[in-house]
Amino acid sequence: MRLYVAMGWAGGGWEVSGSEAEGLTYRRRGHDGAVLEERRIRPPAGAWRAFERRLGEIGIRGWEPRYEPEYPVCGGTTWAVRLGDRKSTGEDAYPPNWAAFLDALSALVGFRLE
């Protein structure tokens, strides 16, 4: 499974991309898009299966393609998740189980993503 997750805001953001076969890359970016930090990550054996199992529990396959707040947003937080052929995005609005998803992704990479 290929994975791409990104969070961004006016002050910068982060992204995680890769696959079980090639490993993951974490990048933290500044407000101008410049890479401030980059880490190559090889999750331990079994971590991908645990991550995929957790995604099933979270119900990520039921996520809508797009989440937006009911009010206009100017300079808010944007995010994107691509897992295989599924994609979901948002701006200042999230699926109800977003925190559980970030917990699962944090467990996969081995440090807290916020």
N, CA and C atoms as a LAMMPS dump frame, in Angstrom:
ITEM: TIMESTEP
0
ITEM: NUMBER OF ATOMS
342
ITEM: BOX BOUNDS ff ff ff
-5.0000000000000000e+02 5.0000000000000000e+02
-5.0000000000000000e+02 5.0000000000000000e+02
-5.0000000000000000e+02 5.0000000000000000e+02
ITEM: ATOMS id mol type element x y z
1 1 1 N 0.851 -1.179 0
2 1 2 C 0 0 0
3 1 3 C 0.898 1.244 0
4 2 1 N 0.629 2.163 -0.91
5 2 2 C 1.308 3.454 -0.923
6 2 3 C 0.569 4.403 0.006
7 3 1 N 1.324 5.238 0.661
8 3 2 C 0.785 6.146 1.666
9 3 3 C 1.309 7.548 1.407
10 4 1 N 0.422 8.524 1.491
11 4 2 C 0.82 9.932 1.463
12 4 3 C -0.119 10.686 2.391
13 5 1 N 0.444 11.377 3.371
14 5 2 C -0.348 12.184 4.297
15 5 3 C 0.363 13.522 4.434
16 6 1 N -0.386 14.607 4.325
17 6 2 C 0.203 15.937 4.467
18 6 3 C -0.714 16.827 5.285
19 7 1 N -0.099 17.67 6.113
20 7 2 C -0.797 18.701 6.887
21 7 3 C -0.057 19.999 6.617
22 8 1 N -0.805 21.077 6.372
23 8 2 C -0.156 22.348 6.108
24 8 3 C -0.945 23.513 6.658
25 9 1 N -0.234 24.567 6.984
26 9 2 C -0.833 25.795 7.492
27 9 3 C 0.106 26.924 7.124
28 10 1 N -0.248 28.136 7.453
29 10 2 C 0.533 29.309 7.05
30 10 3 C 1.99 29.238 7.521
31 11 1 N 2.241 28.626 8.66
32 11 2 C 3.6 28.553 9.19
33 11 3 C 4.397 27.361 8.718
34 12 1 N 3.844 26.518 7.892
35 12 2 C 4.555 25.335 7.406
36 12 3 C 3.677 24.11 7.424
37 13 1 N 4.282 22.972 7.712
38 13 2 C 3.514 21.734 7.746
39 13 3 C 4.433 20.535 7.7
40 14 1 N 3.845 19.372 7.491
41 14 2 C 4.613 18.135 7.403
42 14 3 C 3.951 17.174 6.426
43 15 1 N 4.702 16.181 5.994
44 15 2 C 4.169 15.121 5.134
45 15 3 C 4.9 13.821 5.425
46 16 1 N 4.2 12.727 5.218
47 16 2 C 4.751 11.378 5.333
48 16 3 C 4.359 10.656 4.051
49 17 1 N 5.339 10.031 3.397
50 17 2 C 5.037 9.311 2.162
51 17 3 C 5.899 8.062 2.069
52 18 1 N 5.425 7.095 1.29
53 18 2 C 6.186 5.885 1.047
54 18 3 C 5.317 4.647 1.038
55 19 1 N 5.964 3.513 1.264
56 19 2 C 5.276 2.225 1.273
57 19 3 C 6.043 1.266 2.17
58 20 1 N 5.43 0.122 2.419
59 20 2 C 6.095 -0.874 3.252
60 20 3 C 7.404 -1.314 2.604
61 21 1 N 7.406 -1.506 1.281
62 21 2 C 8.589 -1.992 0.58
63 21 3 C 9.737 -0.983 0.585
64 22 1 N 9.43 0.286 0.398
65 22 2 C 10.498 1.287 0.287
66 22 3 C 10.765 2.065 1.57
67 23 1 N 9.904 1.917 2.565
68 23 2 C 10.029 2.697 3.79
69 23 3 C 9.32 4.033 3.646
70 24 1 N 9.39 4.837 4.668
71 24 2 C 8.681 6.111 4.707
72 24 3 C 9.664 7.276 4.756
73 25 1 N 9.204 8.412 4.275
74 25 2 C 9.955 9.653 4.395
75 25 3 C 9.06 10.67 5.078
76 26 1 N 9.586 11.283 6.128
77 26 2 C 8.901 12.368 6.836
78 26 3 C 9.621 13.652 6.472
79 27 1 N 8.857 14.673 6.104
80 27 2 C 9.419 15.997 5.822
81 27 3 C 8.624 17.05 6.568
82 28 1 N 9.331 17.927 7.262
83 28 2 C 8.713 19.094 7.879
84 28 3 C 9.144 20.29 7.052
85 29 1 N 8.148 21.115 6.667
86 29 2 C 8.419 22.249 5.786
87 29 3 C 8.107 23.569 6.482
88 30 1 N 8.842 24.599 6.076
89 30 2 C 8.607 25.943 6.569
90 30 3 C 7.52 26.631 5.763
91 31 1 N 7.211 27.862 6.128
92 31 2 C 6.136 28.606 5.462
93 31 3 C 6.402 28.815 3.98
94 32 1 N 7.67 28.784 3.561
95 32 2 C 8.005 28.977 2.153
96 32 3 C 8.111 27.662 1.385
97 33 1 N 7.815 26.54 2.062
98 33 2 C 7.88 25.228 1.424
99 33 3 C 9.235 24.55 1.528
100 34 1 N 10.231 25.257 2.045
101 34 2 C 11.566 24.674 2.184
102 34 3 C 11.549 23.542 3.21
103 35 1 N 12.295 22.485 2.929
104 35 2 C 12.383 21.346 3.85
105 35 3 C 13.283 21.734 5.019
106 36 1 N 12.709 21.72 6.224
107 36 2 C 13.448 22.046 7.441
108 36 3 C 14.008 20.804 8.117
109 37 1 N 13.333 19.68 7.899
110 37 2 C 13.752 18.413 8.509
111 37 3 C 13.286 17.287 7.602
112 38 1 N 14.132 16.277 7.465
113 38 2 C 13.75 15.099 6.686
114 38 3 C 14.273 13.867 7.4
115 39 1 N 13.403 12.862 7.53
116 39 2 C 13.774 11.596 8.175
117 39 3 C 13.347 10.44 7.286
118 40 1 N 14.22 9.456 7.158
119 40 2 C 13.866 8.185 6.521
120 40 3 C 13.48 7.231 7.643
121 41 1 N 12.353 6.546 7.471
122 41 2 C 11.812 5.705 8.536
123 41 3 C 11.566 4.293 8.007
124 42 1 N 12.041 3.315 8.735
125 42 2 C 11.75 1.901 8.459
126 42 3 C 10.953 1.367 9.646
127 43 1 N 9.624 1.362 9.555
128 43 2 C 8.828 0.836 10.67
129 43 3 C 9.216 -0.609 10.995
130 44 1 N 9.165 -0.984 12.263
131 44 2 C 9.532 -2.346 12.655
132 44 3 C 8.581 -3.395 12.066
133 45 1 N 9.047 -4.632 12.052
134 45 2 C 8.251 -5.748 11.529
135 45 3 C 6.873 -5.759 12.176
136 46 1 N 5.861 -5.934 11.377
137 46 2 C 4.492 -6.008 11.864
138 46 3 C 3.8 -4.662 12.001
139 47 1 N 4.55 -3.567 11.922
140 47 2 C 3.948 -2.244 12.12
141 47 3 C 2.951 -1.892 11.013
142 48 1 N 3.266 -2.282 9.777
143 48 2 C 2.332 -1.977 8.675
144 48 3 C 1.021 -2.734 8.852
145 49 1 N 1.105 -4.011 9.229
146 49 2 C -0.12 -4.794 9.427
147 49 3 C -0.946 -4.216 10.57
148 50 1 N -0.283 -3.797 11.638
149 50 2 C -0.992 -3.168 12.75
150 50 3 C -1.642 -1.86 12.298
151 51 1 N -0.934 -1.091 11.467
152 51 2 C -1.465 0.167 10.934
153 51 3 C -2.697 -0.101 10.059
154 52 1 N -2.585 -1.06 9.15
155 52 2 C -3.716 -1.393 8.274
156 52 3 C -4.908 -1.904 9.077
157 53 1 N -4.648 -2.714 10.089
158 53 2 C -5.732 -3.212 10.954
159 53 3 C -6.416 -2.039 11.659
160 54 1 N -5.621 -1.105 12.161
161 54 2 C -6.178 0.066 12.853
162 54 3 C -6.993 0.932 11.903
163 55 1 N -6.542 1.073 10.656
164 55 2 C -7.316 1.836 9.67
165 55 3 C -8.69 1.218 9.455
166 56 1 N -8.753 -0.11 9.444
167 56 2 C -10.042 -0.788 9.32
168 56 3 C -10.94 -0.497 10.506
169 57 1 N -10.376 -0.497 11.704
170 57 2 C -11.145 -0.187 12.914
171 57 3 C -11.641 1.26 12.902
172 58 1 N -10.81 2.152 12.398
173 58 2 C -11.158 3.571 12.328
174 58 3 C -12.266 3.805 11.296
175 59 1 N -12.316 2.957 10.27
176 59 2 C -13.328 3.115 9.224
177 59 3 C -12.927 4.121 8.158
178 60 1 N -11.65 4.176 7.853
179 60 2 C -11.149 5.174 6.906
180 60 3 C -11.749 5.001 5.503
181 61 1 N -12.15 3.807 5.156
182 61 2 C -12.76 3.587 3.833
183 61 3 C -14.09 4.332 3.698
184 62 1 N -14.674 4.726 4.816
185 62 2 C -15.923 5.478 4.788
186 62 3 C -15.734 6.989 4.762
187 63 1 N -14.483 7.443 4.749
188 63 2 C -14.243 8.879 4.72
189 63 3 C -14.751 9.496 3.425
190 64 1 N -15.245 10.706 3.523
191 64 2 C -15.677 11.462 2.357
192 64 3 C -14.445 11.924 1.564
193 65 1 N -14.619 12.211 0.265
194 65 2 C -13.485 12.717 -0.505
195 65 3 C -13.011 14.103 -0.054
196 66 1 N -13.932 14.925 0.484
197 66 2 C -13.573 16.299 0.851
198 66 3 C -14.319 16.727 2.118
199 67 1 N -13.603 17.402 3.019
200 67 2 C -14.182 17.961 4.245
201 67 3 C -13.923 19.465 4.264
202 68 1 N -14.985 20.226 4.457
203 68 2 C -14.884 21.676 4.54
204 68 3 C -15.806 22.171 5.647
205 69 1 N -15.407 23.241 6.331
206 69 2 C -16.28 23.788 7.373
207 69 3 C -17.467 24.515 6.748
208 70 1 N -18.457 24.783 7.554
209 70 2 C -19.638 25.498 7.079
210 70 3 C -19.38 26.988 6.925
211 71 1 N -18.288 27.475 7.482
212 71 2 C -17.949 28.896 7.424
213 71 3 C -16.755 29.1 6.483
214 72 1 N -16.582 30.281 5.926
215 72 2 C -15.431 30.543 5.046
216 72 3 C -14.113 30.474 5.82
217 73 1 N -13.072 29.972 5.162
218 73 2 C -11.758 29.825 5.771
219 73 3 C -10.748 30.669 4.995
220 74 1 N -9.908 31.348 5.729
221 74 2 C -8.821 32.106 5.117
222 74 3 C -7.537 31.762 5.865
223 75 1 N -6.658 31.01 5.228
224 75 2 C -5.396 30.666 5.862
225 75 3 C -5.484 29.592 6.916
226 76 1 N -6.376 28.651 6.767
227 76 2 C -6.536 27.586 7.755
228 76 3 C -5.586 26.426 7.516
229 77 1 N -5.874 25.319 8.183
230 77 2 C -5.077 24.106 8.055
231 77 3 C -5.669 23.217 6.972
232 78 1 N -4.837 22.809 6.042
233 78 2 C -5.263 21.894 4.993
234 78 3 C -4.588 20.545 5.221
235 79 1 N -5.213 19.503 4.733
236 79 2 C -4.657 18.168 4.877
237 79 3 C -5.063 17.307 3.683
238 80 1 N -4.293 16.259 3.454
239 80 2 C -4.584 15.291 2.396
240 80 3 C -4.105 13.924 2.85
241 81 1 N -4.905 12.906 2.559
242 81 2 C -4.547 11.522 2.851
243 81 3 C -4.788 10.718 1.578
244 82 1 N -3.756 10.013 1.14
245 82 2 C -3.88 9.081 0.02
246 82 3 C -3.384 7.727 0.49
247 83 1 N -4.25 6.741 0.437
248 83 2 C -3.899 5.362 0.785
249 83 3 C -4.269 4.502 -0.405
250 84 1 N -3.28 4.036 -1.121
251 84 2 C -3.568 3.303 -2.351
252 84 3 C -4.299 4.212 -3.319
253 85 1 N -5.477 3.802 -3.751
254 85 2 C -6.244 4.595 -4.712
255 85 3 C -7.293 5.493 -4.053
256 86 1 N -7.35 5.501 -2.73
257 86 2 C -8.321 6.339 -2.003
258 86 3 C -7.689 7.656 -1.598
259 87 1 N -8.448 8.732 -1.752
260 87 2 C -7.944 10.057 -1.375
261 87 3 C -9.031 10.819 -0.643
262 88 1 N -8.622 11.54 0.395
263 88 2 C -9.517 12.4 1.145
264 88 3 C -8.74 13.658 1.499
265 89 1 N -9.397 14.818 1.407
266 89 2 C -8.748 16.088 1.713
267 89 3 C -9.669 16.946 2.568
268 90 1 N -9.102 18.009 3.132
269 90 2 C -9.927 18.913 3.904
270 90 3 C -9.218 20.21 4.209
271 91 1 N -10.005 21.159 4.658
272 91 2 C -9.489 22.453 5.087
273 91 3 C -10.28 22.885 6.313
274 92 1 N -9.604 22.871 7.46
275 92 2 C -10.224 23.215 8.747
276 92 3 C -11.468 22.385 9.072
277 93 1 N -11.552 21.195 8.517
278 93 2 C -12.629 20.246 8.823
279 93 3 C -12.054 18.844 8.644
280 94 1 N -12.46 17.926 9.523
281 94 2 C -11.857 16.599 9.571
282 94 3 C -12.921 15.527 9.74
283 95 1 N -12.602 14.284 9.347
284 95 2 C -13.509 13.179 9.658
285 95 3 C -13.599 13.028 11.18
286 96 1 N -14.672 12.446 11.692
287 96 2 C -14.852 12.356 13.149
288 96 3 C -13.77 11.545 13.856
289 97 1 N -13.054 10.694 13.147
290 97 2 C -12.037 9.838 13.758
291 97 3 C -10.616 10.284 13.387
292 98 1 N -10.432 11.56 13.104
293 98 2 C -9.144 12.1 12.682
294 98 3 C -8.057 11.878 13.739
295 99 1 N -8.36 12.107 15.003
296 99 2 C -7.37 11.94 16.072
297 99 3 C -6.889 10.486 16.145
298 100 1 N -7.791 9.538 15.963
299 100 2 C -7.404 8.125 15.978
300 100 3 C -6.505 7.802 14.782
301 101 1 N -6.782 8.414 13.638
302 101 2 C -5.93 8.223 12.462
303 101 3 C -4.523 8.756 12.739
304 102 1 N -4.427 9.969 13.299
305 102 2 C -3.101 10.525 13.611
306 102 3 C -2.362 9.666 14.635
307 103 1 N -3.091 9.093 15.593
308 103 2 C -2.468 8.178 16.558
309 103 3 C -1.879 6.959 15.843
310 104 1 N -2.645 6.386 14.908
311 104 2 C -2.184 5.203 14.175
312 104 3 C -0.974 5.537 13.307
313 105 1 N -1.009 6.678 12.633
314 105 2 C 0.121 7.089 11.794
315 105 3 C 1.346 7.386 12.66
316 106 1 N 1.144 8.021 13.805
317 106 2 C 2.247 8.301 14.73
318 106 3 C 2.902 7.006 15.206
319 107 1 N 2.092 5.986 15.487
320 107 2 C 2.627 4.694 15.899
321 107 3 C 3.458 4.073 14.774
322 108 1 N 3.016 4.243 13.535
323 108 2 C 3.745 3.694 12.394
324 108 3 C 5.103 4.375 12.217
325 109 1 N 5.153 5.694 12.325
326 109 2 C 6.426 6.41 12.099
327 109 3 C 7.317 6.415 13.343
328 110 1 N 6.741 6.186 14.517
329 110 2 C 7.539 6.097 15.726
330 110 3 C 7.713 7.385 16.492
331 111 1 N 6.939 8.433 16.143
332 111 2 C 6.957 9.686 16.897
333 111 3 C 5.62 10.394 16.669
334 112 1 N 5.319 11.327 17.538
335 112 2 C 4.018 12.019 17.519
336 112 3 C 3.91 13.023 16.364
337 113 1 N 2.865 12.837 15.566
338 113 2 C 2.535 13.775 14.493
339 113 3 C 1.323 14.585 14.932
340 114 1 N 1.388 15.885 14.777
341 114 2 C 0.251 16.743 15.159
342 114 3 C 0.014 17.772 14.094
